[in-house]
Amino acid sequence: MASLNIRNVPDKLHRQLKRTAKSEGRSLNSHVISVLRLSAEEHLRRQRMREGLKEYREFVKSLPHWATALR
């Protein structure tokens, strides 16, 4: 597995991450990995939604003109 060092984490954020990790019975490392994973998944989900919306708009534009009255 790869490792990642994060420097200059603001004290307030560090305390919040530690507090949350402790309340969930996890190590700080485990909690941060979980937060990063969720963030990456959310980013990918939003990217896919934008692509899907773009495809939908292109599809609607390809419909015959009379179909615009149905929207």
Backbone as XML, in Angstrom:
<?xml version="1.0"?>
<chain id="A" units="angstrom">
  <residue number="1" name="MET">
    <atom name="N" x="0.831" y="-1.189" z="0.000"/>
    <atom name="CA" x="0.000" y="0.000" z="0.000"/>
    <atom name="C" x="0.869" y="1.243" z="0.000"/>
  </residue>
  <residue number="2" name="ALA">
    <atom name="N" x="0.345" y="2.262" z="-0.584"/>
    <atom name="CA" x="1.047" y="3.550" z="-0.614"/>
    <atom name="C" x="0.877" y="4.256" z="0.725"/>
  </residue>
  <residue number="3" name="SER">
    <atom name="N" x="1.772" y="5.175" z="0.987"/>
    <atom name="CA" x="1.609" y="5.982" z="2.199"/>
    <atom name="C" x="1.517" y="7.441" z="1.792"/>
  </residue>
  <residue number="4" name="LEU">
    <atom name="N" x="0.934" y="8.215" z="2.684"/>
    <atom name="CA" x="0.683" y="9.623" z="2.404"/>
    <atom name="C" x="0.973" y="10.417" z="3.671"/>
  </residue>
  <residue number="5" name="ASN">
    <atom name="N" x="1.779" y="11.427" z="3.552"/>
    <atom name="CA" x="2.057" y="12.320" z="4.681"/>
    <atom name="C" x="1.358" y="13.639" z="4.414"/>
  </residue>
  <residue number="6" name="ILE">
    <atom name="N" x="0.657" y="14.119" z="5.407"/>
    <atom name="CA" x="-0.045" y="15.397" z="5.273"/>
    <atom name="C" x="0.557" y="16.358" z="6.288"/>
  </residue>
  <residue number="7" name="ARG">
    <atom name="N" x="1.058" y="17.469" z="5.795"/>
    <atom name="CA" x="1.681" y="18.458" z="6.669"/>
    <atom name="C" x="0.798" y="19.682" z="6.792"/>
  </residue>
  <residue number="8" name="ASN">
    <atom name="N" x="1.062" y="20.430" z="7.826"/>
    <atom name="CA" x="0.401" y="21.720" z="8.066"/>
    <atom name="C" x="-1.117" y="21.597" z="8.192"/>
  </residue>
  <residue number="9" name="VAL">
    <atom name="N" x="-1.556" y="20.532" z="8.853"/>
    <atom name="CA" x="-2.985" y="20.367" z="9.124"/>
    <atom name="C" x="-3.351" y="21.371" z="10.218"/>
  </residue>
  <residue number="10" name="PRO">
    <atom name="N" x="-4.353" y="22.204" z="9.981"/>
    <atom name="CA" x="-4.746" y="23.159" z="11.020"/>
    <atom name="C" x="-5.117" y="22.431" z="12.321"/>
  </residue>
  <residue number="11" name="ASP">
    <atom name="N" x="-4.720" y="23.020" z="13.439"/>
    <atom name="CA" x="-4.954" y="22.392" z="14.742"/>
    <atom name="C" x="-6.427" y="22.040" z="14.963"/>
  </residue>
  <residue number="12" name="LYS">
    <atom name="N" x="-7.302" y="22.961" z="14.616"/>
    <atom name="CA" x="-8.734" y="22.741" z="14.824"/>
    <atom name="C" x="-9.220" y="21.527" z="14.033"/>
  </residue>
  <residue number="13" name="LEU">
    <atom name="N" x="-8.783" y="21.410" z="12.785"/>
    <atom name="CA" x="-9.171" y="20.269" z="11.954"/>
    <atom name="C" x="-8.606" y="18.973" z="12.528"/>
  </residue>
  <residue number="14" name="HIS">
    <atom name="N" x="-7.357" y="19.014" z="12.977"/>
    <atom name="CA" x="-6.729" y="17.832" z="13.565"/>
    <atom name="C" x="-7.506" y="17.366" z="14.802"/>
  </residue>
  <residue number="15" name="ARG">
    <atom name="N" x="-7.867" y="18.300" z="15.661"/>
    <atom name="CA" x="-8.642" y="17.939" z="16.857"/>
    <atom name="C" x="-9.999" y="17.346" z="16.483"/>
  </residue>
  <residue number="16" name="GLN">
    <atom name="N" x="-10.635" y="17.943" z="15.488"/>
    <atom name="CA" x="-11.947" y="17.446" z="15.053"/>
    <atom name="C" x="-11.832" y="16.033" z="14.492"/>
  </residue>
  <residue number="17" name="LEU">
    <atom name="N" x="-10.834" y="15.785" z="13.674"/>
    <atom name="CA" x="-10.637" y="14.448" z="13.108"/>
    <atom name="C" x="-10.343" y="13.427" z="14.207"/>
  </residue>
  <residue number="18" name="LYS">
    <atom name="N" x="-9.495" y="13.799" z="15.161"/>
    <atom name="CA" x="-9.171" y="12.902" z="16.266"/>
    <atom name="C" x="-10.407" y="12.605" z="17.115"/>
  </residue>
  <residue number="19" name="ARG">
    <atom name="N" x="-11.191" y="13.634" z="17.387"/>
    <atom name="CA" x="-12.407" y="13.473" z="18.192"/>
    <atom name="C" x="-13.395" y="12.540" z="17.503"/>
  </residue>
  <residue number="20" name="THR">
    <atom name="N" x="-13.601" y="12.747" z="16.231"/>
    <atom name="CA" x="-14.533" y="11.906" z="15.476"/>
    <atom name="C" x="-14.032" y="10.473" z="15.402"/>
  </residue>
  <residue number="21" name="ALA">
    <atom name="N" x="-12.749" y="10.302" z="15.149"/>
    <atom name="CA" x="-12.173" y="8.951" z="15.083"/>
    <atom name="C" x="-12.368" y="8.236" z="16.414"/>
  </residue>
  <residue number="22" name="LYS">
    <atom name="N" x="-12.088" y="8.927" z="17.499"/>
    <atom name="CA" x="-12.242" y="8.324" z="18.825"/>
    <atom name="C" x="-13.695" y="7.952" z="19.093"/>
  </residue>
  <residue number="23" name="SER">
    <atom name="N" x="-14.626" y="8.830" z="18.730"/>
    <atom name="CA" x="-16.045" y="8.547" z="18.985"/>
    <atom name="C" x="-16.540" y="7.354" z="18.168"/>
  </residue>
  <residue number="24" name="GLU">
    <atom name="N" x="-15.880" y="7.083" z="17.049"/>
    <atom name="CA" x="-16.254" y="5.943" z="16.206"/>
    <atom name="C" x="-15.409" y="4.711" z="16.512"/>
  </residue>
  <residue number="25" name="GLY">
    <atom name="N" x="-14.530" y="4.817" z="17.503"/>
    <atom name="CA" x="-13.695" y="3.687" z="17.896"/>
    <atom name="C" x="-12.667" y="3.298" z="16.846"/>
  </residue>
  <residue number="26" name="ARG">
    <atom name="N" x="-12.168" y="4.289" z="16.137"/>
    <atom name="CA" x="-11.197" y="4.042" z="15.080"/>
    <atom name="C" x="-9.929" y="4.823" z="15.343"/>
  </residue>
  <residue number="27" name="SER">
    <atom name="N" x="-8.872" y="4.407" z="14.670"/>
    <atom name="CA" x="-7.639" y="5.185" z="14.725"/>
    <atom name="C" x="-7.803" y="6.415" z="13.839"/>
  </residue>
  <residue number="28" name="LEU">
    <atom name="N" x="-6.982" y="7.398" z="14.107"/>
    <atom name="CA" x="-7.002" y="8.602" z="13.275"/>
    <atom name="C" x="-6.696" y="8.236" z="11.826"/>
  </residue>
  <residue number="29" name="ASN">
    <atom name="N" x="-5.721" y="7.377" z="11.618"/>
    <atom name="CA" x="-5.347" y="6.942" z="10.273"/>
    <atom name="C" x="-6.535" y="6.299" z="9.547"/>
  </residue>
  <residue number="30" name="SER">
    <atom name="N" x="-7.204" y="5.385" z="10.237"/>
    <atom name="CA" x="-8.354" y="4.698" z="9.640"/>
    <atom name="C" x="-9.465" y="5.687" z="9.295"/>
  </residue>
  <residue number="31" name="HIS">
    <atom name="N" x="-9.704" y="6.632" z="10.193"/>
    <atom name="CA" x="-10.756" y="7.621" z="9.964"/>
    <atom name="C" x="-10.423" y="8.513" z="8.762"/>
  </residue>
  <residue number="32" name="VAL">
    <atom name="N" x="-9.183" y="8.970" z="8.685"/>
    <atom name="CA" x="-8.788" y="9.850" z="7.578"/>
    <atom name="C" x="-8.893" y="9.108" z="6.247"/>
  </residue>
  <residue number="33" name="ILE">
    <atom name="N" x="-8.487" y="7.838" z="6.218"/>
    <atom name="CA" x="-8.623" y="7.042" z="4.986"/>
    <atom name="C" x="-10.089" y="6.940" z="4.596"/>
  </residue>
  <residue number="34" name="SER">
    <atom name="N" x="-10.956" y="6.730" z="5.569"/>
    <atom name="CA" x="-12.390" y="6.641" z="5.292"/>
    <atom name="C" x="-12.926" y="7.955" z="4.727"/>
  </residue>
  <residue number="35" name="VAL">
    <atom name="N" x="-12.519" y="9.068" z="5.336"/>
    <atom name="CA" x="-12.959" y="10.385" z="4.855"/>
    <atom name="C" x="-12.468" y="10.625" z="3.434"/>
  </residue>
  <residue number="36" name="LEU">
    <atom name="N" x="-11.214" y="10.288" z="3.154"/>
    <atom name="CA" x="-10.673" y="10.470" z="1.805"/>
    <atom name="C" x="-11.391" y="9.581" z="0.793"/>
  </residue>
  <residue number="37" name="ARG">
    <atom name="N" x="-11.670" y="8.334" z="1.185"/>
    <atom name="CA" x="-12.372" y="7.409" z="0.291"/>
    <atom name="C" x="-13.772" y="7.937" z="-0.033"/>
  </residue>
  <residue number="38" name="LEU">
    <atom name="N" x="-14.495" y="8.370" z="0.990"/>
    <atom name="CA" x="-15.845" y="8.904" z="0.762"/>
    <atom name="C" x="-15.810" y="10.145" z="-0.125"/>
  </residue>
  <residue number="39" name="SER">
    <atom name="N" x="-14.822" y="10.994" z="0.082"/>
    <atom name="CA" x="-14.693" y="12.192" z="-0.732"/>
    <atom name="C" x="-14.417" y="11.841" z="-2.194"/>
  </residue>
  <residue number="40" name="ALA">
    <atom name="N" x="-13.531" y="10.876" z="-2.419"/>
    <atom name="CA" x="-13.215" y="10.458" z="-3.792"/>
    <atom name="C" x="-14.433" y="9.832" z="-4.459"/>
  </residue>
  <residue number="41" name="GLU">
    <atom name="N" x="-15.187" y="9.015" z="-3.713"/>
    <atom name="CA" x="-16.391" y="8.395" z="-4.270"/>
    <atom name="C" x="-17.437" y="9.439" z="-4.611"/>
  </residue>
  <residue number="42" name="GLU">
    <atom name="N" x="-17.607" y="10.437" z="-3.743"/>
    <atom name="CA" x="-18.569" y="11.507" z="-3.996"/>
    <atom name="C" x="-18.157" y="12.322" z="-5.219"/>
  </residue>
  <residue number="43" name="HIS">
    <atom name="N" x="-16.882" y="12.596" z="-5.344"/>
    <atom name="CA" x="-16.385" y="13.342" z="-6.508"/>
    <atom name="C" x="-16.691" y="12.572" z="-7.797"/>
  </residue>
  <residue number="44" name="LEU">
    <atom name="N" x="-16.435" y="11.271" z="-7.789"/>
    <atom name="CA" x="-16.703" y="10.444" z="-8.960"/>
    <atom name="C" x="-18.202" y="10.396" z="-9.272"/>
  </residue>
  <residue number="45" name="ARG">
    <atom name="N" x="-19.027" y="10.283" z="-8.217"/>
    <atom name="CA" x="-20.478" y="10.251" z="-8.409"/>
    <atom name="C" x="-20.959" y="11.547" z="-9.064"/>
  </residue>
  <residue number="46" name="ARG">
    <atom name="N" x="-20.470" y="12.678" z="-8.572"/>
    <atom name="CA" x="-20.882" y="13.963" z="-9.143"/>
    <atom name="C" x="-20.399" y="14.118" z="-10.582"/>
  </residue>
  <residue number="47" name="GLN">
    <atom name="N" x="-19.201" y="13.637" z="-10.864"/>
    <atom name="CA" x="-18.671" y="13.701" z="-12.229"/>
    <atom name="C" x="-19.553" y="12.871" z="-13.162"/>
  </residue>
  <residue number="48" name="ARG">
    <atom name="N" x="-19.944" y="11.674" z="-12.728"/>
    <atom name="CA" x="-20.806" y="10.827" z="-13.549"/>
    <atom name="C" x="-22.173" y="11.464" z="-13.755"/>
  </residue>
  <residue number="49" name="MET">
    <atom name="N" x="-22.684" y="12.130" z="-12.733"/>
    <atom name="CA" x="-23.972" y="12.809" z="-12.876"/>
    <atom name="C" x="-23.881" y="13.933" z="-13.899"/>
  </residue>
  <residue number="50" name="ARG">
    <atom name="N" x="-22.783" y="14.709" z="-13.856"/>
    <atom name="CA" x="-22.617" y="15.788" z="-14.839"/>
    <atom name="C" x="-22.545" y="15.225" z="-16.255"/>
  </residue>
  <residue number="51" name="GLU">
    <atom name="N" x="-21.812" y="14.110" z="-16.416"/>
    <atom name="CA" x="-21.701" y="13.490" z="-17.736"/>
    <atom name="C" x="-23.062" y="12.973" z="-18.199"/>
  </residue>
  <residue number="52" name="GLY">
    <atom name="N" x="-23.819" y="12.379" z="-17.288"/>
    <atom name="CA" x="-25.148" y="11.870" z="-17.624"/>
    <atom name="C" x="-26.083" y="13.000" z="-18.013"/>
  </residue>
  <residue number="53" name="LEU">
    <atom name="N" x="-26.005" y="14.112" z="-17.300"/>
    <atom name="CA" x="-26.842" y="15.264" z="-17.624"/>
    <atom name="C" x="-26.483" y="15.818" z="-18.997"/>
  </residue>
  <residue number="54" name="LYS">
    <atom name="N" x="-25.198" y="15.862" z="-19.300"/>
    <atom name="CA" x="-24.754" y="16.345" z="-20.610"/>
    <atom name="C" x="-25.297" y="15.437" z="-21.713"/>
  </residue>
  <residue number="55" name="GLU">
    <atom name="N" x="-25.209" y="14.111" z="-21.503"/>
    <atom name="CA" x="-25.736" y="13.163" z="-22.494"/>
    <atom name="C" x="-27.240" y="13.322" z="-22.648"/>
  </residue>
  <residue number="56" name="TYR">
    <atom name="N" x="-27.948" y="13.542" z="-21.538"/>
    <atom name="CA" x="-29.396" y="13.721" z="-21.594"/>
    <atom name="C" x="-29.751" y="14.973" z="-22.395"/>
  </residue>
  <residue number="57" name="ARG">
    <atom name="N" x="-29.042" y="16.054" z="-22.137"/>
    <atom name="CA" x="-29.322" y="17.304" z="-22.868"/>
    <atom name="C" x="-29.058" y="17.132" z="-24.363"/>
  </residue>
  <residue number="58" name="GLU">
    <atom name="N" x="-27.990" y="16.424" z="-24.704"/>
    <atom name="CA" x="-27.702" y="16.174" z="-26.118"/>
    <atom name="C" x="-28.807" y="15.315" z="-26.742"/>
  </residue>
  <residue number="59" name="PHE">
    <atom name="N" x="-29.305" y="14.337" z="-25.991"/>
    <atom name="CA" x="-30.387" y="13.496" z="-26.488"/>
    <atom name="C" x="-31.635" y="14.334" z="-26.728"/>
  </residue>
  <residue number="60" name="VAL">
    <atom name="N" x="-31.978" y="15.203" z="-25.769"/>
    <atom name="CA" x="-33.175" y="16.042" z="-25.919"/>
    <atom name="C" x="-33.033" y="16.948" z="-27.138"/>
  </residue>
  <residue number="61" name="LYS">
    <atom name="N" x="-31.851" y="17.487" z="-27.370"/>
    <atom name="CA" x="-31.625" y="18.346" z="-28.538"/>
    <atom name="C" x="-31.803" y="17.573" z="-29.843"/>
  </residue>
  <residue number="62" name="SER">
    <atom name="N" x="-31.553" y="16.270" z="-29.796"/>
    <atom name="CA" x="-31.662" y="15.469" z="-31.014"/>
    <atom name="C" x="-33.095" y="15.088" z="-31.350"/>
  </residue>
  <residue number="63" name="LEU">
    <atom name="N" x="-34.027" y="15.315" z="-30.424"/>
    <atom name="CA" x="-35.421" y="14.959" z="-30.660"/>
    <atom name="C" x="-36.046" y="15.920" z="-31.666"/>
  </residue>
  <residue number="64" name="PRO">
    <atom name="N" x="-37.063" y="15.461" z="-32.367"/>
    <atom name="CA" x="-37.755" y="16.366" z="-33.288"/>
    <atom name="C" x="-38.291" y="17.593" z="-32.550"/>
  </residue>
  <residue number="65" name="HIS">
    <atom name="N" x="-38.439" y="18.670" z="-33.281"/>
    <atom name="CA" x="-38.833" y="19.938" z="-32.684"/>
    <atom name="C" x="-40.149" y="19.828" z="-31.918"/>
  </residue>
  <residue number="66" name="TRP">
    <atom name="N" x="-41.118" y="19.073" z="-32.404"/>
    <atom name="CA" x="-42.419" y="18.977" z="-31.742"/>
    <atom name="C" x="-42.305" y="18.372" z="-30.340"/>
  </residue>
  <residue number="67" name="ALA">
    <atom name="N" x="-41.239" y="17.670" z="-30.078"/>
    <atom name="CA" x="-41.062" y="17.055" z="-28.776"/>
    <atom name="C" x="-40.796" y="18.104" z="-27.687"/>
  </residue>
  <residue number="68" name="THR">
    <atom name="N" x="-40.352" y="19.299" z="-28.082"/>
    <atom name="CA" x="-40.083" y="20.330" z="-27.084"/>
    <atom name="C" x="-41.362" y="20.779" z="-26.391"/>
  </residue>
  <residue number="69" name="ALA">
    <atom name="N" x="-42.493" y="20.659" z="-27.060"/>
    <atom name="CA" x="-43.770" y="21.034" z="-26.444"/>
    <atom name="C" x="-44.157" y="20.056" z="-25.330"/>
  </residue>
  <residue number="70" name="LEU">
    <atom name="N" x="-43.573" y="18.870" z="-25.342"/>
    <atom name="CA" x="-43.895" y="17.863" z="-24.334"/>
    <atom name="C" x="-43.094" y="18.058" z="-23.043"/>
  </residue>
  <residue number="71" name="ARG">
    <atom name="N" x="-42.082" y="18.885" z="-23.081"/>
    <atom name="CA" x="-41.243" y="19.064" z="-21.881"/>
    <atom name="C" x="-41.880" y="19.957" z="-20.877"/>
  </residue>
</chain>
